Amino acid sequence: MINNENIACFPQWANYACAFKYICEKGFETKYIIPPPITKKTIELGSKYSPDYVCAPFKYCLGCYIEALEQGANCLMQIYGGCRLNYYGELAEVILKDMGYQFKFFNMADINFKSIKSIVEHFKIINPNFSLVKVAKSIPVMMNIIKTIDKFEDYIRLNVGFEVNEGEFEKTYNEFLQKLNNLKNGKQLKQLKKIYWKKLTNIKVNKPSKIIKVGMIGDYYTVQEPFSNYFMEKELAKFGMEIHRYMNLTNTLIHNKGKERKNVAKKYAKYNLGATANFTVAEAIDFAKNKFDGIIQVKSFGCTPEIDAMPILQNVSKDFNIPILHFSFDSQTSETGVKTRLEAFYDMVEARNKG
């Protein structure tokens, strides 16, 4: 039964909004509002009402919530994680209600996923009359949306720095995302995937024989949300680099490579560092073993697991003779400073590459 009362919203996160929109509208039969693109206003709003030393992703999400509430959302959604993220949903709810907003809050950290009763009770927050069958049918399509997004973006990272006609990848991909926002079913997804994969792979690129390859690693949110890392992948592409990033929902959620990554990192990180820090170390090792020219770690200010990973990454850098550049982002980070450091990093890896 269609729920005309709730308007759900999940904070802006990379390009996954269309996947969340699909499962809400087709699975839970609840209206979904895609929050506006993250801007400086978003982080200013989030910072204004957040505790001072909370990590930057919390501030981004809180800002997204406020903007979505102002646009009519009344059922906010929050994911869970392996760090302080588990407590952030409760904190955001308290802050927003203290501000006077009225809404329902679907917090995945509160769900006991071993209990069908707990799952059903929390799903009723989204739509009291939801159909478990319809939700189950929508999950595979949602997963395929995520996998398609990640496949397309992986291909773009490898080639966008070498496109013959500047902006062609971005224009084609944005057109594809707009189509996904109004996706009707899995059959339509299959058709769109075929059409736009052909369009992307037909875009002309001019790659030199010797390519500078850079791997990006870091905390779950900052490495995936372009605005939070100042669109670093786009900046690196301007230098004519091939950019690689393993961290995405396909690898972490769908393929569940967490245990595999911890095994790769075991020599350098015997114990669990928390959140996705072991994943970060494992990615660095893989990039180093595959003779990459450099690695960039991006993290939010105050992300303890990623801070713990930094000295370990220095050991990887020393053992494999690969440069690793560290960036820490918060609401006060200078965009000019980021670009200057990236230019210096490029100059260094290019000189090493030529040598």
N, C-alpha and C positions, 0 to 999 in steps of 0.2 A: 504494500500500500504506500502511495506517495506521501511523504512527510512534507507538508506545506508550511510547517511552523519553523523547523530548524534550517539554518543556512550555515553549513559547515565551512571550516577553513583550517588549513595547515600552513605554518609559516613558510615563506618563500625559501626554496632550497634547490639550487642549481636549476635544472629544467624538468624536474620531476612532478611539477604541479599537475600536468595533464594526467599522470597516472593516478594521483590522489583524487582528482576530479572524477575520473572514470569509475573508481570503486565506490565513491560516495553516491554518484548519480545513478549508475547502473546496478550496483550491488545493494547499497543501503536505501536507494530511491530517496535520497535527500539532496536538496539543492546544495551546490558548492560554489563558493566564491574564490576565484584566484586572486590572491593579494596583489597589489600593485608592485611593479618592479622595485627592488631595493634601491634607495637613493640615500643621499646624505641626510635627508629629513628623517628617514627610517631609523638610522643609527643615532641621530640626535634625540629622537623621541625615546628610543630604547634606553639610551644612556641617562637621560634625564630622570627616569623613574626606576632605574636599576641600582642595586648596591654598588659602591665604587669599584670593588675588587672582584666582581663577578666576571667570568670570561666573556669575551666579545660575542660569541655565538648566542649567548643568552640575551644580550642587548639587541642583536639583530632580530631575534625571534620576538622579543617583547615589542619592538617597534613595528614588526609585521602584524602582530596581534592588534595593536592599537589602530593601525591603518585599516585593517580588515573590519574591526568592530565599527569604525566610523562609516564604513561602506555598507554596513547592514548584517555582517556575520553575527551569529549568536550561539554558535556551537564550535568552540575552539578545540583543536586536536594537538596532542603532544606525543612525540616518540619517546622511547626509553633508551638507555645506553649503559656503558660499563664504567661510568665516572660520575661526577656531580650532576650530570645530565638527568639522572634518575630523580633528583630532588628539584630540578628546575621547573617542572610542570606545576608542582604544588606552590612554589614560590611565585611563579608568574600569575597563577590564579589568584593568590592572595593580593598581590600588588594591583592587578586590574580591578578586582572587586572593591578594593580600598579607594580606587579612583572613581568608583561609582558605576562601572559598567555591569550590566546584567547579562549573563550568558551561561550556557552549560559547558562543562569541560570534560573532554574525553582524554584521559591520561593513561597511556599504555603501561606506564610504570606501576600502575595500581592493579593491573590484571594478573591473575594467576593462570598462566597459559596451560597448566596441567589440569585445570578445572573447566569443564564445559560450562558449568553454571556461572563461573566468574566471567568467562568470555561473553556469554549471552547477556549477562547483567550490564556489562560495560558497553556492549554493542547497542543496547537499548537507549543509551544516552544519545547516540546519533539518530536513531529512529526507533521509537518504542514498538513499532509494528514491523520491524525489518524481517525479511525472509532469509533464513540461513542458507537455503538452497540458492537464492539469487546472489548472495554474497560469495558463496563457494564457486559459483559459475563465473563471477567477475574477477576472481583472484588470478586465474591463469592469464587472462587478457591483460590485467594490470602488470603482471610479471613480464609479459611479452613487450609491453610498452616500455618498461624500464630497460629490458635487455636491448631493445631496438635503439633507444636513446643512447645507451652506453656504447653500442657498436658503432653508431654513426659518429659519436663524438671522438671515439678512439681513432677512427679513420681521419677525421678532420684534423686532430692534433698532429698526426704524422705528415699531413700534406698542406695545411693552410699556409705555412711559411713559404711555400714554393709555388703558390697559385699564379698563373700567368695574368689573369684578370683580377685585380685586387677587389676583395669584397664578395666574390662569387660564392664561396663556401658559406659565408655568413648569411647572405641573402637566401640561398637555397634552403639552408637548415632552418632559418626562421619561418620560411614558408611552410615547411614540413611541421614545425611545432604548432603553428596556427591551425593546421588541419587536425592535429592530434587533440586539440582543445575541444573539438566537437565530434570526437570519435563515437560511432554508434555501436560497433561490435568488433569481434575478433576478425571477421572476414574483411571488413574495411581496413583494419590495421595491416593485414597481410598484403592487401592491394597497395596501400600507401607505402609500406616498407619496400615493396618491389619497385615502385615508380621512383621513389626518392633515392634509393640506393643506386639505381642506375644513373640518376641525375648527378649525384655526388661523385661517383666513380668516373663519370664522363667529363668532370671539370678538369681542364688542362693544367698540369703542373710541370715545372721545370726543375728537377732535382739534380744537383751536382753529384759527381761520383763519390766525393767524400763529404759526408754530412756530420754536422755537430749534433750529437744526441744528448738530450738532457732529461733526467728523470725527476718528477715532482712527487714529494712525499709530505706527510703531515697529518694534522688532526682531522678527524672525520668531516667536520663542517667546513673549516677554513680552506682545505685543499679542494673541496668540491664546489663551494659557492663562489663564483667569479668575483662578485662585488666585494666580498670579505677579504680577498687577496689582491684587490686592485687590478683585476683582470690580467693576472700575471701571465697566463698561458698566451693571451693575445699579444702581450708585450714581447714575450720571448720569440713568438712567431715572426715578429717584425725583423728580428736579426737573422732570419733564415735558419731556424733551428727545428729539429724534429723533437717534439715533446711527447713524453710517455708518462702515463699515470695509471697505476693499477687500482687506486682507491676509487671505487664507485659502488653503487647498490648491487650491481650484478655480482661482483666478486665477493662482497661482504655479506649480503643478505640472501641472494638467490643461490649462489654456489657455496656460500658459507665456508670460505677458505681460511677462517680464523685459526683453526687448529693446524692446518698446513703451514700457515705463515709463522706460527709460533715455533714449529719444528725447524723451519729455515733459520729463524733468529736464535735458536737455542745456544749456539756457540758463543754468542755475544750477549744474550739476555736469557739467563737461565730461568728466571722467574717472570711471572706475569707483571708487566709494568702498569697495567690498567688501560682502559679504553682501547684505542687502536695503536698504541705505541709499539707493541711487538710487531704489528703489521708494518709500521714505519721502518723498523730496523730490518725486517725481512726484505722489504722492497729495496732498501738501500743496498743490501747484499746482492740481490739479484741484478740490480743496475750495474753494480761494480763488477760482478763476475762476467757480465755481458759487454764489458769494455765501453761503458758510457763515458762521455767526456766530462760530465758533471752532474751533481745532484743538488736540488733545492728543497729544503725543508721549510714548509710554511705552517705556522701554528698561531693560535690566539694567545694573547698575553695572559699569563697565569695558568696555562694548561699544564698541570703538574706532570701527567704521564709523558707529554712531549718534551718537557724540560728534562725529565729523567733519561729520556732517550738521547739527548744531545751528546753527553760524553761517550756513550756507546757508539754513536755515529762517528765521532772523532776517531775511535779505534778502527772502524771500518774504513774511514778515509785514509788513515795511515797504512793499514795493512794492504789495501788495494791501490794506493797512490791515486786516489780520485778526489777532486775538490768537492766539498759540501758547503753550501751557503745556507745560513739560517735566517729566517725572517719571523718576527713576532709582530702580530697585528692587534691593534686596539682602536678605539674611536679617535685617538689622537695621532695615529701614524701618518707620517708625511708621504704623500704620493710622489713628490719630487725626489725624496730620499730613496724611495723604493726603486724608481726608474734609474737613478744614478748608480745604485749598487748593482742593478741588473746589467747596466752597460759595462761596468767594471768587470763583472763576472764573465760576460761575453768576451771581452777583450782577453781575459786570462785564458779561458778555455780554447779560444781561437788560436792564441799563441802556442799553447801546449799541443793543439791539434796539428799545427804546421811543423812544430819541432819534431 
